[in-house]
Amino acid sequence: MSEVTKKEAKSGTKNGVSEKTTGAFEFDLKESGVAFLTLDVRGEKVNILSSKVLQELDGLLDDIAARSDIKALVFISGKQDNFIAGAEINEIKDVTDPEEGAQKARQGQALFQKIYDLPFPVIAAIQGACVGGGLELALACHFRIARIHPKTKIGLPEVKLGILPGFGGTQRLPRLIGIQRSLRLILTGKLVDAAMAGRLGIVDKVLPIDHHGFMKAEAEEFANVVIQKFKRHAYENRRNAKRLHAIFLESNSFGRKFIFDQTRKQTLRSTKGHYPAPLKALEAVQRGVGKSLREGLEIEAKLLGELIASDVSKNLISIFQLTEELKKDPGVDKAKSEPAEIKNVNLLGAGVMGGGIAQLLAFNDFSVRMKDINQEALDIGLNRAEKVFQQAVDKHKLGRSDMMRKMTLISGTTDYSGFSVSDFVIEAIVENLEVKQKVFAELEAEVNNKTILASNTSSLSITDIASAVKKPERVIGFHFFNPVHRMPLLEIIRGDKTSDETTITAVAFAKKLGKLPIVVKNSPGFLVNRILGPYINEGAVLLEEGATIEEIDKAMLDFGMPMGPLNLLDEVGIDVGYKVGQILYAAFGERTTPSAVIEKMHNAGRLGKKGGKGFYIYEGKSKRIDPEVYNLLSHENHSGKFSVEDLQKRLVFTMLKEAALCLEEEIVRRPRDVDTGLIYGIGFPPFRGGLLRYADSLGAKKCLATFEELAKQVGARFEPPKSIAEMAEKGQRFYQER
Ligand code: NAI
């Protein structure tokens, strides 16, 4: 190759390959003969493999294959923090024909096979997320190197969207790292960092952390070693040798059968039959064993096609997209201001929640000053924060030195020193309106003009709390769920006078803390407890009517909830549930009439799990139904009085009624807020796509008919909400497009 041609290739102007560099890829041939194909999808934060990008790659690969001046090819990303984030989900979300789905897989597979068939070594140089289709592309390369970097995450998360890796992932990964290791990744969708990817054998070389981003130079160096050391047949042998190292159990058919049987049992247990994708992925891996790659890929394509067409996958994709949408939402429609910067945060109250919130703030590198009434109270909060940090260290999610550093960000005080420079104060003191009002008035005199004053109250009115201060527009609800570090949802409650600016800043701050904020209008129970309260109450009413504890809870477990309503009441605390019930009753009247069961349990001093006794008895880590409960309630409960469907219908439609009313009353702005709120706040089953999406799947007519039937059989609390009657009449749904 002459110098001129090399230059042309470099500047990307003349020959066949470089003429096509106007799209997402850029081609660059170095003097060493190492060529780079850099992917940088314009205008996007991450690289996504859309069909347009794949098509462009297809053309480029034909040109590249025909050239004789390339000795090795490196796939690299033009984005600092992202290799490839996967294939474009929008392109499969409307596919309902399994064959069409399979065809999409075949196209991707054929394209990636072209990479593998190139007549020179191909290397993927990974920094940042390399997931889904991104990893499948890397797996079709002959070598992979990856840089240790906070954003480097490698894996196949497809099952989380109800599909399986269909561009070769279920076939190439087991052939590379063995069956058990790949099943652990493919069936859970778990992502690993660069170091772990190296240990698992996914990548050939792990590059140390580097903040300057010299990825290209190191990739070229690696490519040169490959060119010198390995001839094509040599690295083929090397790959095969790796396969022979497979763990003993995998090397014989009995061992393999054992692995697959065990994994299937485990998968069935964890998915309870609600999620088909992990099982199909398992099938794809199993049926691919001992077959040629080509045969394996065809199995994979067909199974992917079936999953793409499934309702579960449509639901999971919908949740994914709603969540992404929510992450971008500033919290108000037509936002006119940018969020204010938050640096200094202060906390009031170092109890259960205060300690948890302090940990979350410090974990996210905010310095936080926490005030309580005395040192003992402060110590409780500090200890709690330390305990949560310690758990992260024990689980290898955080290094010990990081923990020590982050703990120093939390300081304690018994006066208001340090509050004058505060940008944001979170109050988490006792749940008592008078006390909170007094403290807010006191607080306002200590902070500056711009400080936002947030309350973590779970049941008091933000408008009432704000009435105690001079500038109520800066007061907002910041309702965390317990345990703070684990629960993703944060309800942000606007009082009557809360300003848009305050809301926008609070929403942006919540996101900085890694939470998913939904903005809720001030109203009893906000969103989550407003829906949860009547649901739990209906569970108690059913117990009153003669259903058994086991039946009630199991019906909702079968529906897919993480636990049934009575179990949930035990978890929340019967004292808390009782109080919430009273608040909702005072606000909404008859339809939320508290069940006598909750009152009796409360009066009997049963606290639920925290007291060791509720509807269940708690001993160590186990729990069992307490038969004494029936004596206490003097009930005659018979199993079989209610069918599972009847129980589910009443419990689900109780939630649906409240959710529809919340939308009618504009407690939240969109159906999306209800569905994400319930999924992330109470674990509403994701495979159903959310409560309102589930209602859409039944159809408004069916929902209306069920409400009418329940209103007749059970009581007026099931009178159909107006909005659903209207939707039934007009043929509408909560989500206009599916
Ligand atoms: P807690 O009783 O564990 O802690 C309250 C702390 O506030 C105590 O350390 C107390 O000494 C302190 N305190 C009382 N008056 C004070 C004052 N004037 N100045 C400074 N500190 C003062 O209570 P918990 O459970 O942490 O709840 C706090 C708030 O969070 C309440 O509003 C509650 O409704 C809300 N919340 C509680 C949840 C939970 O699951 N525990 C969940 C979500 C919200």
Boltz pocket constraint, residues with backbone or C-beta under 6 A from the ligand:
constraints:
  - pocket:
      binder: B
      contacts: [[A, 348], [A, 349], [A, 350], [A, 351], [A, 352], [A, 353], [A, 354], [A, 371], [A, 372], [A, 373], [A, 377], [A, 427], [A, 428], [A, 429], [A, 430], [A, 431], [A, 432], [A, 435], [A, 439], [A, 456], [A, 457], [A, 458], [A, 459], [A, 479], [A, 480], [A, 481], [A, 482]]
      max_distance: 6.0
